[in-house]
Amino acid sequence: MEENKIRGFFSRLDRSVFIENEYKKYADIDKPLPIGYEQTISQPTLVLDMTLRLEPDKDCTVLEIGTGSGYQTAFLAEFAHTVYTVEIVPELIKKAEKRLDGLGYRNIRYKTGDGSDGWPEFAPYDRIITTAAAGSMPNELIRQLKPGGRIVAPVGPPGYQDLFVITKDKNGTVDMDPIEKVAFVEMKGKYGWNRE
Ligand code: SAH
């Protein structure tokens, strides 16, 4: 069963590989930790939870917005066919790519830039995950989702947001289901919190 495999991977993956500052020694603590540039590596159990809700499989393509440290990306690369990951901070994506290369992942494509409009070049995707919170759900991401696909994304104001599971059926009908409260950093760009 895929769920057991994902849980097994979760317990095997060394999170300290993704932290290269004074917080490295806290890698085993189940909390987000600073990774520089005012960003954080997500809480491990939340990464596990979001991966399980995304239901990746070896045939699917995944778009990830917010590479950060690359920790969530490793789960996607492990359980999906191809991962397309977008990060707005060039220094972070460079480091993430190095780590994921070092772990042997060759099924990841990296893009530096604002991911609020997705990555049109390789759309549509079977799965989409955002690891930064938008004020409202970016329409373009829903458009870039294949019928039968699913999105896992935090959406809401600063502080606490709803984690949504969004599905698109074969007819293109979209369903948005709020699952739980989460606390993420802001997705910058046109769906960000501080638009004038
Ligand atoms: N799952 C990552 C979480 C990183 S935090 C980890 O565990 O390391 C969220 C990331 O989203 C940050 O690195 C931030 O720079 C990035 N981000 C914020 N807004 C973005 C945008 N509009 N496009 C792409 N990346 C963005």
Residues whose N, C-alpha, C, O or C-beta is under 5 A from the ligand:
A	BS01	SAH	Q39 T40 I41 S42 I65 G66 T67 G68 S69 G70 Y71 Q72 V86 E87 I88 V89 G113 D114 G115 S116 T131 A132 E186 M187 K188 G189
